[in-house]
Amino acid sequence: MAVGILLISHNQIGTELINTARQMLSCCPLPTKVLSIEINDKPDNVQVKLDQILTELDQGNGILILTDMFGSTPSNIACVVSDRDDVRIVAGLNLPMLIRVLNYPSLDLNALEQKALSGGQEGVVRCHYSGCST
């Protein structure tokens, strides 16, 4: 059994990131779902979707929720379940974070949370001319 991964994002950001990660890795080694939040979504409907997705992803090892921006609607939606012992939430979703998480499918929930944090932070670098290949 593996940790489930849920991406909660504005519009189709999460869908595009998971599609890109699947293409780069040639697979998706963890059970993954996306909850896309649209401008006209009703909070009650989103809560129902969130509960349904969490039930689908739950294999007994927890769920890591990755959201695109702290303080925004997707992270606020995730925070509704932040009191659960089997859920960890990391905001600031980016491709390096997602790839890092997917590269360690055998880790437990706490270790995957740390991989998400390190992947996201270490994936943001300043590129300057001498560091870029042409």
C-alpha positions as a Markdown table, in Angstrom:
| # | Residue | x | y | z |
|---|---|---|---|---|
| 1 | Met | 0.0 | 0.0 | 0.0 |
| 2 | Ala | 1.2 | 3.5 | -0.9 |
| 3 | Val | 0.6 | 7.0 | 0.2 |
| 4 | Gly | -2.1 | 8.7 | -1.9 |
| 5 | Ile | -1.2 | 12.1 | -3.6 |
| 6 | Leu | -3.9 | 14.7 | -4.1 |
| 7 | Leu | -3.2 | 17.9 | -6.0 |
| 8 | Ile | -5.6 | 20.7 | -5.3 |
| 9 | Ser | -5.1 | 23.7 | -7.6 |
| 10 | His | -6.6 | 26.6 | -9.5 |
| 11 | Asn | -8.1 | 25.6 | -12.8 |
| 12 | Gln | -6.0 | 23.0 | -14.6 |
| 13 | Ile | -2.6 | 23.6 | -13.0 |
| 14 | Gly | -2.6 | 20.3 | -11.1 |
| 15 | Thr | -3.8 | 18.3 | -14.1 |
| 16 | Glu | -1.0 | 19.8 | -16.3 |
| 17 | Leu | 1.6 | 19.2 | -13.6 |
| 18 | Ile | 0.6 | 15.5 | -13.1 |
| 19 | Asn | 0.4 | 14.9 | -16.9 |
| 20 | Thr | 3.9 | 16.4 | -17.3 |
| 21 | Ala | 5.3 | 14.3 | -14.4 |
| 22 | Arg | 3.8 | 11.2 | -15.9 |
| 23 | Gln | 5.4 | 12.0 | -19.2 |
| 24 | Met | 8.8 | 12.6 | -17.7 |
| 25 | Leu | 8.7 | 9.5 | -15.5 |
| 26 | Ser | 6.9 | 7.2 | -18.0 |
| 27 | Cys | 4.5 | 6.3 | -15.2 |
| 28 | Cys | 2.9 | 7.5 | -12.0 |
| 29 | Pro | 4.3 | 5.3 | -9.2 |
| 30 | Leu | 1.8 | 6.6 | -6.6 |
| 31 | Pro | -2.0 | 6.7 | -6.6 |
| 32 | Thr | -2.7 | 10.3 | -7.6 |
| 33 | Lys | -5.8 | 12.5 | -8.1 |
| 34 | Val | -6.4 | 16.1 | -8.9 |
| 35 | Leu | -9.1 | 18.4 | -7.6 |
| 36 | Ser | -9.3 | 21.5 | -9.9 |
| 37 | Ile | -10.9 | 24.5 | -8.4 |
| 38 | Glu | -12.8 | 26.8 | -10.8 |
| 39 | Ile | -13.9 | 30.3 | -10.1 |
| 40 | Asn | -17.6 | 29.4 | -10.0 |
| 41 | Asp | -17.3 | 26.3 | -7.9 |
| 42 | Lys | -19.6 | 26.1 | -4.9 |
| 43 | Pro | -17.9 | 25.4 | -1.6 |
| 44 | Asp | -20.4 | 22.7 | -0.6 |
| 45 | Asn | -19.8 | 20.9 | -3.9 |
| 46 | Val | -16.1 | 21.1 | -3.6 |
| 47 | Gln | -16.2 | 19.6 | -0.1 |
| 48 | Val | -18.2 | 16.7 | -1.4 |
| 49 | Lys | -15.6 | 16.1 | -4.1 |
| 50 | Leu | -12.8 | 16.4 | -1.6 |
| 51 | Asp | -14.3 | 13.8 | 0.7 |
| 52 | Gln | -14.9 | 11.5 | -2.2 |
| 53 | Ile | -11.4 | 11.8 | -3.5 |
| 54 | Leu | -9.9 | 11.2 | -0.1 |
| 55 | Thr | -11.9 | 8.1 | 0.3 |
| 56 | Glu | -10.8 | 6.8 | -3.2 |
| 57 | Leu | -7.1 | 7.6 | -2.4 |
| 58 | Asp | -7.0 | 6.1 | 1.1 |
| 59 | Gln | -5.1 | 2.9 | 1.1 |
| 60 | Gly | -4.3 | 3.0 | 4.8 |
| 61 | Asn | -0.9 | 4.9 | 4.6 |
| 62 | Gly | -2.1 | 8.4 | 4.5 |
| 63 | Ile | -2.6 | 11.1 | 1.9 |
| 64 | Leu | -0.3 | 13.9 | 0.9 |
| 65 | Ile | -2.1 | 17.0 | -0.4 |
| 66 | Leu | -0.1 | 19.4 | -2.5 |
| 67 | Thr | -1.7 | 22.8 | -3.2 |
| 68 | Asp | -0.6 | 25.5 | -5.6 |
| 69 | Met | -0.5 | 28.6 | -3.3 |
| 70 | Phe | -0.7 | 29.1 | 0.5 |
| 71 | Gly | -3.7 | 31.2 | 1.6 |
| 72 | Ser | -5.6 | 30.7 | -1.7 |
| 73 | Thr | -8.8 | 28.8 | -2.2 |
| 74 | Pro | -7.1 | 25.4 | -2.9 |
| 75 | Ser | -5.0 | 25.6 | 0.2 |
| 76 | Asn | -8.0 | 26.8 | 2.3 |
| 77 | Ile | -10.0 | 23.8 | 1.0 |
| 78 | Ala | -7.2 | 21.5 | 2.0 |
| 79 | Cys | -7.0 | 23.0 | 5.4 |
| 80 | Val | -10.5 | 21.7 | 6.1 |
| 81 | Val | -9.0 | 18.2 | 6.6 |
| 82 | Ser | -5.7 | 19.4 | 8.2 |
| 83 | Asp | -6.8 | 18.0 | 11.5 |
| 84 | Arg | -6.7 | 14.4 | 10.2 |
| 85 | Asp | -3.7 | 12.3 | 11.4 |
| 86 | Asp | -3.5 | 10.6 | 8.0 |
| 87 | Val | -3.2 | 13.8 | 6.0 |
| 88 | Arg | -0.2 | 16.2 | 5.4 |
| 89 | Ile | -0.6 | 19.4 | 3.3 |
| 90 | Val | 2.2 | 21.2 | 1.5 |
| 91 | Ala | 1.5 | 24.5 | -0.4 |
| 92 | Gly | 3.6 | 25.9 | -3.2 |
| 93 | Leu | 3.2 | 23.0 | -5.7 |
| 94 | Asn | 5.7 | 23.0 | -8.5 |
| 95 | Leu | 7.0 | 20.4 | -10.9 |
| 96 | Pro | 10.3 | 19.8 | -8.9 |
| 97 | Met | 8.2 | 19.1 | -5.8 |
| 98 | Leu | 5.9 | 16.7 | -7.6 |
| 99 | Ile | 8.8 | 14.8 | -9.3 |
| 100 | Arg | 10.6 | 14.5 | -6.0 |
| 101 | Val | 7.6 | 13.0 | -4.3 |
| 102 | Leu | 6.9 | 10.6 | -7.2 |
| 103 | Asn | 10.5 | 9.4 | -7.2 |
| 104 | Tyr | 10.1 | 8.0 | -3.7 |
| 105 | Pro | 7.0 | 5.9 | -3.8 |
| 106 | Ser | 8.1 | 3.6 | -0.9 |
| 107 | Leu | 8.4 | 6.3 | 1.7 |
| 108 | Asp | 5.9 | 6.9 | 4.4 |
| 109 | Leu | 3.7 | 9.9 | 4.7 |
| 110 | Asn | 6.0 | 12.0 | 7.0 |
| 111 | Ala | 9.0 | 11.3 | 4.8 |
| 112 | Leu | 7.1 | 12.1 | 1.6 |
| 113 | Glu | 6.0 | 15.4 | 3.2 |
| 114 | Gln | 9.7 | 16.2 | 3.7 |
| 115 | Lys | 10.6 | 15.3 | 0.1 |
| 116 | Ala | 7.8 | 17.6 | -1.1 |
| 117 | Leu | 9.2 | 20.5 | 1.0 |
| 118 | Ser | 12.8 | 19.9 | -0.1 |
| 119 | Gly | 11.9 | 19.3 | -3.8 |
| 120 | Gly | 9.9 | 22.5 | -3.9 |
| 121 | Gln | 12.5 | 24.6 | -2.2 |
| 122 | Glu | 15.5 | 23.2 | -4.0 |
| 123 | Gly | 13.7 | 23.4 | -7.4 |
| 124 | Val | 13.7 | 27.2 | -7.3 |
| 125 | Val | 17.1 | 28.4 | -8.4 |
| 126 | Arg | 18.4 | 31.5 | -10.1 |
| 127 | Cys | 19.6 | 30.9 | -13.6 |
| 128 | His | 22.3 | 33.1 | -15.0 |
| 129 | Tyr | 24.1 | 33.1 | -18.3 |
| 130 | Ser | 27.1 | 31.0 | -17.2 |
| 131 | Gly | 24.8 | 28.4 | -15.7 |
| 132 | Cys | 22.6 | 27.9 | -18.8 |
| 133 | Ser | 23.6 | 25.8 | -21.7 |
| 134 | Thr | 23.1 | 27.1 | -25.2 |
